Amino acid sequence: FVAGQPATRSVILTPLAVDDVMIREAICTHEAFKVTVQSNAQQHHDRVLVAFDSSQWYSFRHEAELVIKTNSPAQPVLRIPVVVTAADDHIGRL
């Protein structure tokens, strides 16, 4: 994510054929991010949408994680860092 630019990104969890992994809960540890879980049983995956409200991002001293709780005994909790960079860090990049 880029500071000052609202955006939404998605994370797709696709279990292996032998696993029936389902998301029980997904949260973000910072209030600038809203998390929504979308299940798609037909395609056998869950999608987590993370929406960034740039008006709630006040400082780069904060860290944020996407925390996904699953029904999997092997991986009950996934922690994914959520990164926000300054707008000028993206000048000249795709």
C-alpha positions in Angstrom: 0.0 0.0 0.0 1.1 3.6 -0.5 0.4 6.3 2.0 -2.2 8.8 0.9 -3.7 6.4 -1.7 -6.7 4.3 -0.7 -6.5 0.8 -2.2 -7.7 -2.8 -1.9 -5.5 -5.9 -2.2 -6.5 -9.5 -2.0 -5.0 -12.7 -0.5 -6.3 -16.0 -1.9 -5.9 -19.2 0.2 -6.1 -22.3 -1.9 -5.8 -25.5 0.0 -4.0 -28.6 -1.2 -6.3 -31.4 -2.5 -6.0 -33.3 0.7 -6.8 -30.3 2.9 -10.1 -28.7 3.5 -8.8 -25.4 4.9 -11.4 -22.8 5.8 -10.8 -19.3 7.2 -12.5 -18.8 10.6 -11.5 -15.2 11.0 -9.3 -12.6 9.5 -8.3 -9.3 11.1 -5.7 -6.6 10.7 -3.8 -5.2 13.6 -4.2 -1.5 12.5 -7.4 0.5 12.2 -6.4 1.8 8.7 -7.3 -1.6 7.2 -10.7 -3.2 6.9 -10.7 -6.9 6.2 -13.4 -8.9 4.5 -13.5 -12.7 3.9 -15.1 -14.1 0.7 -15.6 -17.9 0.5 -15.9 -19.6 -2.9 -16.7 -23.3 -2.3 -17.1 -23.8 -6.0 -13.5 -22.9 -6.8 -12.2 -24.3 -3.4 -10.6 -21.2 -2.1 -11.2 -18.3 0.3 -10.2 -14.7 -0.5 -9.3 -12.1 2.1 -9.8 -8.5 0.9 -7.7 -5.9 2.7 -8.9 -2.3 2.1 -6.6 0.6 3.1 -8.2 3.8 4.4 -5.3 6.2 4.0 -6.9 8.8 6.2 -6.4 6.5 9.2 -2.7 6.0 8.5 -0.9 8.6 10.6 2.7 7.4 11.0 5.2 5.0 9.6 6.2 4.0 13.1 3.2 1.7 13.2 3.4 -1.9 12.0 0.4 -3.8 10.7 -0.3 -7.5 10.2 -3.0 -9.4 8.5 -3.9 -12.3 10.9 -5.8 -15.2 9.4 -7.2 -17.9 11.6 -8.0 -21.2 9.9 -9.4 -24.6 10.8 -6.1 -26.2 9.9 -4.3 -28.0 12.7 -1.0 -27.6 10.7 -1.4 -23.9 10.2 -4.1 -22.5 12.6 -2.8 -18.9 12.3 -1.2 -17.1 9.4 0.5 -13.7 10.0 1.2 -11.6 6.9 3.0 -8.3 7.2 1.1 -5.4 5.7 3.4 -2.7 4.3 2.7 0.9 3.7 5.3 3.0 1.9 5.7 6.7 1.4 4.3 7.9 -2.0 7.7 9.2 -3.1 9.1 5.7 -2.7 7.1 4.7 -5.8 8.2 7.4 -8.2 9.5 5.8 -11.3 8.3 2.3 -10.4 5.7 0.1 -12.0 
